[in-house]
Amino acid sequence: MRYVVVGGVAVVLHGVMRFTADLDMVIDLAPEQARTAMDVMTSAGFSPHVPVAASDFEAVWDRATIMQLDTTSVRVASIDDLIAMKRISARPKDLLDIDELEKIRG
């Protein structure tokens, strides 16, 4: 399954200290990939939402950073992509995340 971690977990993985209670991912919407991902996620009690246009997946995938978490490698959205996604949401916590991500980006 091809996916990129986004949202609060991605912000934390890039070095921002903050709490998050969920895991946001952008999943490849190729038919086989999407079907597998939706089956796995819904059977685990998660619900799908669309934060990124399907046509944008490849660009987000290509710019993602591969991070090693213990014994697993994960793709995490780039700081620039996270900032762009959070600007669209524009919730108070997203605006705080943008400030912190911009500091890290330098």
C-alpha positions in Angstrom: 0.0 0.0 0.0 1.5 3.4 -1.0 0.8 6.2 1.4 2.3 9.4 2.8 1.9 10.4 6.5 0.5 13.9 6.8 -1.2 16.0 9.5 -0.1 16.2 13.1 2.0 13.0 13.1 4.0 14.3 10.2 4.5 17.6 12.0 5.8 15.8 15.0 8.1 13.6 12.9 9.6 16.8 11.4 10.5 17.9 14.9 7.6 20.0 16.3 6.6 19.1 19.8 2.8 18.9 19.9 0.0 16.5 20.8 -2.1 14.7 18.2 -4.8 12.1 18.6 -5.1 10.8 15.1 -3.1 9.6 12.1 -3.6 11.3 8.8 -2.4 9.6 5.6 -2.7 10.4 1.9 -3.2 7.0 0.1 -2.5 6.2 -3.5 -5.9 6.0 -5.3 -4.8 3.5 -7.9 -7.8 1.0 -7.9 -6.0 -1.9 -6.2 -4.1 0.3 -3.7 -7.2 2.3 -2.8 -9.4 -0.8 -2.4 -6.8 -2.5 -0.1 -6.3 0.7 1.9 -10.0 1.3 2.4 -10.7 -2.3 3.4 -7.9 -2.3 6.0 -8.7 1.2 7.4 -12.5 0.7 7.6 -12.1 -2.7 9.2 -10.0 -1.1 11.8 -12.6 1.5 12.5 -11.1 4.5 10.6 -13.0 6.7 8.3 -11.7 8.1 5.0 -11.6 11.8 4.2 -10.2 13.6 1.2 -7.6 16.3 2.3 -5.6 16.2 -1.0 -6.9 16.0 -4.6 -6.3 12.6 -6.1 -4.3 14.2 -8.9 -1.8 15.6 -6.3 -0.8 12.2 -4.8 2.2 11.6 -7.1 3.7 15.0 -6.3 3.2 14.6 -2.6 4.7 11.1 -2.8 7.8 12.3 -4.8 8.5 15.1 -2.4 8.0 13.0 0.8 10.8 12.3 3.2 11.5 8.7 4.0 11.9 8.3 7.8 13.0 5.3 9.8 10.7 4.5 12.7 12.3 1.6 14.7 12.1 -1.2 12.1 9.7 0.5 9.7 10.3 3.1 7.0 7.5 5.6 6.4 7.0 8.3 3.9 6.3 11.6 5.6 4.9 14.7 3.7 7.6 17.3 3.1 7.5 20.4 5.2 6.4 22.5 2.2 3.5 20.1 1.5 2.5 20.1 5.1 2.5 23.9 5.2 0.4 24.0 2.0 -2.1 21.5 3.4 -2.3 23.4 6.8 -2.9 26.7 5.0 -5.9 25.2 3.3 -7.4 24.0 6.6 -6.4 27.2 8.4 -7.6 26.0 11.8 -5.9 27.7 14.8 -3.8 24.6 15.5 -2.8 24.5 11.8 -1.6 28.1 11.9 0.5 27.3 14.9 1.9 24.2 13.1 2.8 26.4 10.1 4.7 28.8 12.3 6.7 25.9 13.8 7.3 24.2 10.5 8.6 27.5 9.0 11.1 27.8 11.8 12.4 24.3 11.1 12.5 24.9 7.4 14.5 28.0 8.1 
